[in-house]
Amino acid sequence: MIHCLRDPTRGGLATTLCEIAGQAGVGVEIYEQAIPVQEAVHAACELLGLDPLYVANEGKLVAFCCAASCL
């Protein structure tokens, strides 16, 4: 069962997760090391002083679903 789908194009993953958590009235804890970020993206963000979790993610999808539906 899918609970929520979002497009993180504007504001990136972190903004999307904050919006979802705010609307649900909950907090979200993420493990940054578990989020795949291409080395080139990481290097460019570091050079420009940006956080890759707040950079737009065109063509991506954030989904919250029951663990049983993901198997």
GUTORBA-844272 format. One record per residue (C-alpha): residue in three letters; x, y, z. Coordinates in steps of 0.05 Angstrom, whole numbers, plus 5000, padded with zeros to 4 digits. Layout:
# residues N
type=ALA	xx=X	yy=Y	zz=Z
...
END
This chain:
# residues 71
type=MET	xx=5000	yy=5000	zz=5000
type=ILE	xx=5027	yy=5068	zz=4980
type=HIS	xx=5018	yy=5123	zz=5032
type=CYS	xx=5051	yy=5181	zz=4997
type=LEU	xx=5086	yy=5198	zz=4931
type=ARG	xx=5126	yy=5262	zz=4919
type=ASP	xx=5169	yy=5292	zz=4866
type=PRO	xx=5232	yy=5323	zz=4898
type=THR	xx=5248	yy=5366	zz=4836
type=ARG	xx=5240	yy=5431	zz=4875
type=GLY	xx=5280	yy=5435	zz=4939
type=GLY	xx=5309	yy=5366	zz=4937
type=LEU	xx=5300	yy=5306	zz=4982
type=ALA	xx=5308	yy=5343	zz=5048
type=THR	xx=5255	yy=5395	zz=5032
type=THR	xx=5208	yy=5340	zz=5008
type=LEU	xx=5217	yy=5300	zz=5072
type=CYS	xx=5206	yy=5362	zz=5115
type=GLU	xx=5142	yy=5378	zz=5078
type=ILE	xx=5116	yy=5307	zz=5086
type=ALA	xx=5134	yy=5305	zz=5160
type=GLY	xx=5102	yy=5373	zz=5172
type=GLN	xx=5037	yy=5353	zz=5138
type=ALA	xx=5035	yy=5287	zz=5177
type=GLY	xx=5053	yy=5321	zz=5243
type=VAL	xx=5114	yy=5276	zz=5254
type=GLY	xx=5190	yy=5281	zz=5253
type=VAL	xx=5236	yy=5246	zz=5204
type=GLU	xx=5305	yy=5218	zz=5217
type=ILE	xx=5349	yy=5201	zz=5158
type=TYR	xx=5417	yy=5168	zz=5152
type=GLU	xx=5455	yy=5210	zz=5102
type=GLN	xx=5507	yy=5157	zz=5090
type=ALA	xx=5452	yy=5110	zz=5065
type=ILE	xx=5429	yy=5160	zz=5011
type=PRO	xx=5465	yy=5148	zz=4945
type=VAL	xx=5496	yy=5212	zz=4918
type=GLN	xx=5540	yy=5207	zz=4856
type=GLU	xx=5612	yy=5227	zz=4869
type=ALA	xx=5609	yy=5282	zz=4816
type=VAL	xx=5547	yy=5312	zz=4849
type=HIS	xx=5579	yy=5309	zz=4917
type=ALA	xx=5643	yy=5342	zz=4891
type=ALA	xx=5605	yy=5397	zz=4855
type=CYS	xx=5562	yy=5411	zz=4916
type=GLU	xx=5623	yy=5414	zz=4960
type=LEU	xx=5657	yy=5463	zz=4912
type=LEU	xx=5595	yy=5507	zz=4909
type=GLY	xx=5579	yy=5503	zz=4984
type=LEU	xx=5513	yy=5467	zz=4972
type=ASP	xx=5481	yy=5409	zz=5010
type=PRO	xx=5464	yy=5354	zz=4959
type=LEU	xx=5401	yy=5337	zz=4999
type=TYR	xx=5372	yy=5406	zz=4983
type=VAL	xx=5390	yy=5405	zz=4909
type=ALA	xx=5334	yy=5393	zz=4859
type=ASN	xx=5327	yy=5320	zz=4838
type=GLU	xx=5295	yy=5318	zz=4769
type=GLY	xx=5268	yy=5250	zz=4749
type=LYS	xx=5266	yy=5222	zz=4820
type=LEU	xx=5209	yy=5198	zz=4864
type=VAL	xx=5200	yy=5196	zz=4940
type=ALA	xx=5151	yy=5141	zz=4962
type=PHE	xx=5125	yy=5121	zz=5030
type=CYS	xx=5095	yy=5051	zz=5029
type=CYS	xx=5083	yy=4992	zz=5075
type=ALA	xx=5144	yy=4948	zz=5081
type=ALA	xx=5103	yy=4888	zz=5058
type=SER	xx=5086	yy=4923	zz=4992
type=CYS	xx=5159	yy=4936	zz=4977
type=LEU	xx=5177	yy=4862	zz=4977
END
